[in-house]
Amino acid sequence: METYKKLLNDNKEWAKAQKIADPTFFNKIAEGQNPEFLWIGCADSRAPADRITNTQPGQIFVHRNVANLVVDTDINMLSVLQYAVEVLKVKHVMVVGHYGCGGVRAAMTHDSLGIINKWIRHIKDVFVKNNDELEAIKDNEAKFDRLCELNAVQQAKNLIKTSIIQKAWKEGDDPHIHAWILELKTGLIKELFEAKTGDMSSVEDIYKYDL
């Protein structure tokens, strides 16, 4: 059997099992979605948001890209963010990195990797911003782990720099902003950073908009 056909067969088995467990399941999710969370995670196949958090369809809105970046010119990410915040009214946005991230590791090298150079340049910027702390770490794997953490935190702070989040906060809406990191060896998530509604203390004044 072709491997892709196994996916189709497994889909049939999953749908059958869901219907047996709850005959109304698909009718309910077809009516609409009301997720409380937006998950901005890495595209790595080992880090699926729903499996990690044991959530069901309709509970978590997801955007994924290489190394879980929040880039101010990324219309894809910004469109997801705006829809999640302004339409779905999510309560929490989590930027979720993971240890062992290939994008972060690539950013620590001098390798020229083609088009992805443009993308991981943003991680190199995180390295430069935290250069003193990172250069003080002599063990390369420990340095790699720390950059994975710092990258997740910086991307969460980048969310606060967007007019989307600032506008929502000015209007008294959520969401809270979080940076988390997944340990692939244990499957556990560690909290790194949180900004509650209206907390602009983690970003410099120049990034604050008059809204």
C-alpha positions in Angstrom: 0.0 0.0 0.0 1.2 3.5 -0.8 2.0 5.4 2.4 -0.3 8.2 1.6 -3.2 5.8 1.2 -2.6 4.6 4.8 -3.4 8.2 5.9 -6.7 8.0 4.0 -7.6 4.6 5.6 -6.6 5.8 9.0 -8.8 8.9 8.5 -11.8 6.6 7.9 -11.0 4.6 11.1 -10.7 7.8 13.1 -14.0 9.2 11.8 -15.7 5.9 12.5 -14.3 5.8 16.1 -15.4 9.4 16.7 -18.9 8.7 15.5 -19.2 5.7 17.7 -18.0 7.6 20.7 -20.2 10.6 20.0 -22.8 10.3 17.2 -23.2 14.2 17.3 -19.5 15.0 17.2 -19.2 16.0 13.5 -22.5 17.9 13.4 -21.3 19.9 16.4 -17.9 20.9 15.0 -19.4 21.6 11.6 -21.6 24.3 13.2 -18.5 26.5 13.9 -15.5 26.9 16.2 -15.0 28.7 19.4 -11.4 28.0 20.5 -9.9 29.6 23.6 -6.3 29.3 22.4 -4.1 30.3 19.5 -1.0 28.1 19.2 1.9 29.5 17.2 4.3 26.6 16.9 7.1 25.1 14.9 6.3 23.1 11.8 8.4 20.2 13.1 6.5 16.9 12.7 7.3 16.0 16.3 5.4 18.9 17.8 1.6 18.6 16.9 -0.3 21.0 19.0 -3.4 18.9 19.5 -1.6 15.7 20.5 0.8 17.5 22.9 -2.1 19.3 24.7 -4.7 16.5 24.4 -7.1 18.9 22.8 -10.0 18.0 20.4 -11.0 19.6 17.1 -12.5 23.0 17.8 -10.5 23.7 21.0 -7.2 25.2 19.6 -6.5 27.4 16.6 -3.1 26.7 15.1 -0.4 28.4 13.1 2.9 26.7 12.4 6.1 27.7 10.6 9.8 26.9 10.8 11.1 27.7 14.3 7.8 29.3 15.5 8.6 32.8 14.3 6.5 35.9 14.7 7.7 38.2 11.9 6.2 41.6 11.4 6.1 41.2 7.6 4.6 37.7 7.6 1.1 38.3 6.2 0.2 34.6 6.8 0.9 34.7 10.5 -0.6 38.2 10.9 -3.8 37.1 9.2 -4.1 34.1 11.5 -3.4 36.3 14.5 -6.0 39.0 13.5 -8.7 36.4 12.9 -8.0 34.6 16.1 -8.0 37.8 18.2 -10.6 39.9 16.5 -13.1 37.2 15.3 -12.6 34.2 17.4 -11.7 36.2 20.5 -9.2 33.8 21.8 -8.1 34.2 25.5 -4.5 33.1 25.1 -1.9 33.1 22.4 1.1 30.7 23.0 4.3 30.8 21.0 5.6 27.3 21.5 9.2 26.4 20.6 10.9 23.1 21.3 14.4 21.9 22.1 16.2 20.3 19.2 14.7 22.8 16.7 16.4 22.4 13.4 15.7 26.0 12.4 17.4 27.3 15.6 20.4 25.0 15.1 20.8 26.2 11.5 20.8 29.8 12.7 23.7 29.1 14.9 25.9 28.1 11.9 27.5 30.0 9.1 26.0 27.6 6.5 24.3 29.1 3.5 21.0 27.2 3.1 19.3 29.0 0.2 15.9 30.7 0.7 15.7 29.7 4.4 18.6 32.0 5.1 16.1 34.9 4.9 13.8 33.2 7.5 16.3 32.1 10.1 18.0 35.5 9.9 15.4 36.4 12.5 16.8 33.8 14.9 20.3 35.1 14.3 19.0 38.5 15.4 17.8 36.9 18.6 21.3 35.5 19.1 22.9 38.9 18.6 20.5 40.5 21.0 21.4 37.9 23.7 25.1 37.6 22.6 26.7 38.1 26.0 24.5 35.5 27.7 24.9 32.9 25.0 28.7 33.4 24.5 29.1 32.8 28.3 27.6 29.3 27.8 30.6 27.1 26.8 28.7 23.8 26.2 27.3 24.0 22.7 24.2 21.9 23.4 23.4 24.0 26.4 23.8 27.1 24.3 21.5 25.6 21.6 18.9 24.8 24.2 19.0 28.3 25.6 18.7 29.9 22.1 15.6 27.7 21.6 14.2 29.3 24.8 15.2 32.8 24.0 13.7 32.5 20.5 10.3 31.5 21.9 10.4 34.4 24.3 11.4 36.9 21.7 8.6 35.8 19.3 6.0 36.2 22.1 7.3 39.7 22.7 7.0 40.3 19.0 3.3 39.6 19.3 3.0 42.4 21.8 4.7 44.8 19.2 1.8 44.2 16.7 -1.0 46.6 16.4 -3.4 43.6 16.5 -2.5 42.8 20.1 -2.2 46.4 21.2 -5.6 47.3 19.7 -7.3 44.3 21.4 -5.7 45.3 24.7 -6.8 49.0 24.3 -10.3 47.8 23.8 -10.1 45.7 27.0 -10.0 42.3 25.3 -7.7 39.4 25.9 -5.5 37.6 24.9 -2.8 36.8 27.4 0.6 36.2 25.7 2.7 33.2 26.5 6.1 31.7 25.5 6.4 28.0 26.1 8.9 25.3 25.1 8.5 21.6 24.5 11.0 19.0 25.7 10.8 16.3 23.1 12.5 13.8 25.3 9.7 14.0 27.9 6.8 15.4 26.1 6.4 18.1 28.7 6.0 21.8 28.2 7.8 24.5 30.2 6.5 28.0 30.7 9.1 30.7 29.9 7.2 34.0 29.7 3.7 35.5 30.2 2.2 38.9 29.5 -1.3 39.5 30.8 -3.8 41.8 29.0 -2.4 45.3 28.8 1.1 44.4 30.0 3.5 46.4 27.7 6.4 46.3 30.1 8.4 43.8 28.0 8.6 45.9 24.9 10.4 49.2 24.3 8.4 52.4 24.0 9.2 52.8 20.3 7.0 49.8 19.5 3.9 51.2 21.2 1.2 52.5 18.9 -1.2 55.4 19.5 -4.5 53.6 19.0 
